[in-house]
Amino acid sequence: MSQIKALSIQEALSQTGSYCWIDVRSESEFARAHIPGAINLPLLNDEERALVGTTYKLEGREAAVQLGLRLMGPKFESYYQSLLNVAKTHNKKLLLHCWRGGLRSQIAATLVQWSGLPATMIQGGYRSFRHWVFSMLEAPRDYVVISGHTGTGKTEVLHLLEKADANVIDLEGLANHKGSALGGLGLPAQPKNEQFENLIAISLLRCKPNQPVFIENESRTIGHCAVPQGLWERMQVARYIELNVDRDTRIQRILLEYGTFPMEDLKSQTQKLRKRLGGQHEQAAILALEEGNLKHWVVLLLVYYDKSYTHFLEKHKIEAQVLNWDWNQKESSLLSLLTLANYGITK
């Protein structure tokens, strides 16, 4: 039997399309965070892993290994078949990892070898991937932060930039949240913070070198997800471009985005802003909803959001370049944005 091949995480990521990534950690480890795109085939489930861990602490490594093999024994055949099924379904070589490239991934790789297929592991396992994630988040880049008042359409501008083949990191898309009190409406559950970091790092990996990376101006937290410290620090010293959109257009865009949600959802989310709006304004906003006057509801919310945006710029001493954005002329506006960001100019 040939020796099991091992790749560094950098080598593995450079060949990501050549492999089907298999995470053999337990289901809860995988659910908390994992390498994006990996498939979870737990060698030991949560309960079994806990038993092995307790045995290791009380009786040592040899006893823990024996227990692990005893627990795994009845499942070897079905696990072996699961590995073969994944390889056949995806028609790719299998790349296996556990937490740190230890016994779990070695056992799974050995089973792959028994089938006659090549077995490859990631050196250092998921832990090495996390080290790589931190290095990606802290690396210096030419970030261009797209800024602007609520309702400007910053996320839609990012999507236009993506279509123009520019480098884009959509933090709100990765976090499944639009950043405001209403930001979670209609969206799936947010990822755990660790997984959010993983998703950002993979997005950065896909960025083309020597070109700006466009990212939206955000608060430190997007719903329950926190912008990673390394990236947050880079954003504070990045170039800012503020999109200037007239207030009436902003109001109409907010109405189009949120006006179709159930009234009770809008009311419950508005009530969460009571401390920030002040009791009087919060009650006025709720009354506007109850009377079906959604436009007045938006106007009241913008009092808070516009003040908050101005305070953010002043607090962080951000001097943004202002670009007048016209949604009726978005192609020419996009061209102006790319020109202002020096997009396409190799440094």
C-alpha positions in Angstrom: 0.0 0.0 0.0 1.4 3.4 -1.0 2.1 6.1 1.6 -0.8 8.5 2.2 -0.1 11.8 0.4 -0.3 15.0 2.4 -0.8 18.5 1.1 -0.2 21.8 2.9 -3.3 23.9 3.1 -1.8 26.3 0.6 -1.2 23.4 -1.9 -4.7 22.1 -1.3 -6.4 25.4 -1.9 -4.4 25.9 -5.1 -5.9 22.6 -6.3 -9.4 23.0 -4.8 -11.2 22.0 -8.0 -9.3 18.7 -8.3 -10.5 17.2 -5.0 -13.7 16.5 -3.1 -13.0 17.7 0.4 -14.0 15.4 3.2 -14.2 16.6 6.8 -14.2 13.6 9.1 -14.8 15.6 12.3 -18.0 15.1 14.3 -21.3 16.7 13.3 -21.1 19.5 15.9 -17.6 20.4 15.0 -18.6 20.7 11.4 -21.8 22.6 12.2 -19.8 25.2 14.1 -17.5 25.9 11.3 -15.8 24.1 8.4 -13.9 24.6 5.2 -16.5 26.0 2.7 -17.4 23.3 0.2 -16.4 20.4 2.4 -18.6 17.3 2.9 -19.0 16.0 6.5 -18.5 12.3 7.0 -17.9 11.9 10.7 -15.6 9.1 11.7 -16.9 9.4 15.3 -20.2 11.2 16.2 -20.4 13.7 19.0 -21.2 11.2 21.7 -18.5 8.8 20.6 -15.9 11.6 20.4 -16.8 12.7 23.9 -16.3 9.2 25.2 -12.9 8.9 23.6 -11.9 12.3 24.9 -12.8 11.4 28.4 -10.9 8.2 28.2 -7.8 10.0 26.9 -7.9 12.3 29.9 -8.4 9.6 32.4 -6.5 6.6 31.0 -4.2 7.9 28.3 -3.7 7.7 24.5 -3.6 3.9 24.2 -6.9 3.4 25.9 -8.5 6.2 23.9 -7.3 4.7 20.6 -8.6 1.2 21.6 -12.0 2.7 22.5 -12.2 4.6 19.3 -11.4 1.6 17.2 -14.0 -0.5 19.2 -16.6 2.2 18.6 -15.7 2.5 14.9 -15.5 -1.3 14.3 -19.2 -2.0 13.5 -19.3 1.0 11.2 -16.2 0.3 9.1 -18.1 -1.3 6.3 -20.8 1.4 6.0 -18.2 4.2 6.4 -16.0 2.6 3.7 -19.0 2.5 1.4 -19.9 6.1 2.1 -16.4 7.2 1.1 -16.7 5.2 -2.2 -20.1 6.7 -2.9 -18.9 10.3 -2.5 -15.9 9.6 -4.8 -18.2 8.1 -7.4 -20.8 10.8 -7.2 -18.3 13.7 -7.5 -15.9 11.8 -9.7 -12.9 13.4 -7.9 -10.1 12.3 -5.7 -10.8 12.6 -2.0 -9.0 15.1 0.2 -9.5 14.2 3.9 -9.0 16.2 7.1 -9.9 16.2 10.7 -9.0 18.8 13.4 -5.2 18.6 13.1 -4.4 15.9 10.6 -4.3 13.2 13.2 -5.7 9.7 13.7 -9.2 10.3 12.4 -8.2 11.5 9.0 -5.4 8.8 8.9 -8.0 6.1 9.5 -10.3 7.5 6.8 -7.5 7.8 4.3 -6.4 4.2 4.9 -10.0 3.1 4.1 -9.8 5.0 0.9 -6.6 3.3 0.0 -8.2 -0.1 0.6 -10.5 0.7 -2.3 -7.6 1.2 -4.6 -8.2 5.0 -4.8 -5.5 7.5 -4.0 -5.7 8.9 -0.5 -4.7 12.5 0.3 -4.8 14.4 3.6 -4.3 18.0 4.6 -1.3 18.6 6.8 -2.4 20.0 10.1 -6.1 19.5 9.2 -8.7 22.1 9.9 -6.5 23.9 12.3 -4.0 24.7 9.6 -6.9 26.1 7.5 -7.8 28.4 10.4 -4.2 29.7 10.6 -4.4 30.4 6.8 -7.8 32.2 7.4 -6.2 34.6 9.9 -3.3 35.3 7.5 -5.7 36.1 4.7 -7.8 38.5 6.9 -4.8 40.4 8.1 -2.9 40.7 4.8 -2.6 44.2 3.4 -4.8 44.9 0.3 -6.0 47.8 -1.7 -9.5 47.9 -0.1 -12.1 50.4 -1.5 -14.9 50.8 0.9 -18.3 51.6 -0.6 -20.0 54.0 1.7 -23.3 55.9 1.8 -26.5 56.6 3.7 -29.1 53.9 4.3 -31.1 53.2 1.1 -28.3 54.2 -1.2 -28.1 50.7 -2.6 -24.6 49.9 -1.7 -25.1 46.1 -1.8 -26.6 46.4 -5.3 -23.6 48.4 -6.4 -21.4 45.6 -5.2 -23.4 43.2 -7.3 -22.9 45.5 -10.3 -19.1 45.5 -9.6 -19.1 41.7 -9.5 -20.8 41.6 -12.9 -18.0 43.9 -14.1 -15.5 41.3 -12.9 -14.2 43.4 -10.1 -13.0 42.0 -6.8 -15.9 42.1 -4.3 -16.3 41.0 -0.7 -20.0 41.0 0.1 -20.0 40.9 3.9 -23.7 41.1 4.2 -24.3 38.3 1.7 -21.8 36.1 3.6 -23.4 37.0 6.9 -27.0 36.5 5.7 -27.9 39.9 7.2 -28.2 43.4 5.8 -26.7 45.1 8.8 -29.7 47.1 10.0 -32.4 46.4 12.6 -34.5 45.1 9.7 -31.5 43.3 8.1 -32.4 39.7 9.0 -35.9 39.8 7.5 -36.5 37.1 4.8 -33.0 35.7 5.1 -31.7 32.3 6.2 -30.0 31.8 9.6 -26.6 33.5 10.0 -23.5 31.4 10.1 -21.4 31.1 13.3 -18.8 33.8 13.6 -15.9 31.3 12.8 -17.7 30.2 9.6 -18.2 33.8 8.7 -14.4 34.3 8.9 -13.9 31.2 6.8 -16.2 32.5 4.1 -14.5 35.9 3.9 -11.1 34.3 3.6 -12.2 32.0 0.7 -13.8 35.1 -1.0 -10.4 36.9 -0.7 -8.6 33.9 -2.1 -10.7 34.3 -5.3 -9.8 37.9 -5.8 -7.5 38.9 -8.6 -4.1 40.3 -7.6 -3.1 43.9 -8.3 -6.7 45.2 -8.3 -8.8 46.9 -5.7 -11.1 44.9 -3.5 -14.5 46.5 -3.1 -16.2 46.1 0.2 -19.2 47.7 1.8 -19.0 50.0 4.8 -20.3 48.2 7.8 -20.6 48.5 11.6 -18.3 46.1 13.5 -21.2 43.7 13.8 -23.5 42.5 11.0 -26.4 41.0 12.9 -24.7 38.4 15.1 -21.6 38.2 12.9 -18.5 40.4 13.8 -16.2 41.7 11.1 -12.9 40.0 11.9 -10.4 42.2 13.7 -7.7 42.0 11.0 -10.1 43.0 8.3 -11.8 45.6 10.4 -8.4 47.3 11.0 -7.7 47.3 7.2 -11.1 48.8 6.5 -10.4 51.7 8.9 -7.4 52.8 6.8 -8.8 52.0 3.4 -10.0 54.4 0.7 -13.7 55.3 1.1 -16.0 56.3 -1.7 -19.3 57.7 -0.6 -22.2 57.2 -3.0 -24.5 60.2 -2.9 -28.1 59.4 -3.7 -31.0 61.8 -3.3 -33.2 61.3 -0.3 -36.5 60.6 -2.2 -34.8 57.8 -4.2 -33.4 56.3 -0.9 -36.9 56.3 0.6 -38.4 54.6 -2.4 -35.7 51.9 -2.5 -36.2 51.1 1.2 -40.0 50.9 0.6 -39.4 48.4 -2.3 -37.0 46.4 -0.2 -39.0 46.1 3.0 -42.6 47.2 2.2 -43.8 43.8 1.4 -42.9 42.2 4.7 -45.7 41.3 7.2 -46.7 44.3 9.3 -46.0 42.5 12.6 -42.4 41.7 11.5 -41.8 45.4 10.7 -43.3 46.5 14.0 -41.2 44.0 16.1 -38.0 45.1 14.4 -38.9 48.8 14.8 -39.4 48.2 18.5 -35.9 47.0 18.8 -34.8 50.5 17.9 -36.6 52.2 20.8 -33.4 53.1 22.7 -31.8 54.6 19.6 -34.9 56.3 18.2 -36.2 57.5 21.5 -39.6 56.5 22.8 -41.4 59.3 21.1 -40.0 58.6 17.6 -40.4 54.8 18.1 -44.1 55.2 19.0 -44.6 57.5 16.0 -42.9 54.9 13.7 -45.2 52.2 15.1 -48.3 54.4 14.6 -47.2 55.1 11.0 -47.0 51.3 10.4 -50.4 50.7 11.9 -51.9 53.4 9.8 -50.3 52.0 6.7 -48.2 55.1 6.1 -45.0 53.2 5.2 -43.4 56.3 3.7 -43.6 58.2 7.0 -42.3 55.1 8.8 -39.2 55.2 6.6 -38.7 58.9 7.1 -38.7 58.5 10.9 -36.2 55.6 10.7 -33.9 57.7 8.5 -33.6 60.3 11.2 -31.8 57.7 13.3 -29.9 56.0 10.5 -28.6 59.2 8.9 -27.3 60.5 12.3 -25.7 57.1 12.9 -23.9 57.2 9.6 -22.6 60.7 10.1 -21.4 59.8 13.6 -19.6 56.7 12.2 -17.6 58.8 9.8 -16.7 61.4 12.4 -15.8 58.8 15.0 -13.4 57.0 12.7 -12.1 60.2 11.1 -13.1 59.0 7.7 -12.7 61.3 4.7 -14.6 59.8 1.8 -14.5 60.7 -1.8 -18.0 61.6 -2.9 -19.6 60.2 -6.1 -23.0 61.3 -7.2 -24.8 58.0 -8.1 -27.8 58.0 -10.4 -29.8 54.8 -10.4 -31.4 56.0 -13.7 -27.9 56.1 -15.2 -26.3 53.2 -13.4 -24.0 52.2 -16.2 -22.3 55.6 -16.4 -22.4 55.8 -12.6 -20.6 52.4 -12.4 -18.0 53.6 -14.9 -17.4 56.7 -12.8 -17.0 54.6 -9.7 -14.4 52.3 -11.3 -12.5 55.3 -12.6 -12.5 56.9 -9.1 -11.2 53.6 -7.6 -8.4 53.3 -10.2 -9.9 49.9 -11.2 -7.9 48.3 -14.0 -4.7 50.3 -13.3 -1.9 47.9 -12.3 0.2 49.3 -9.5 
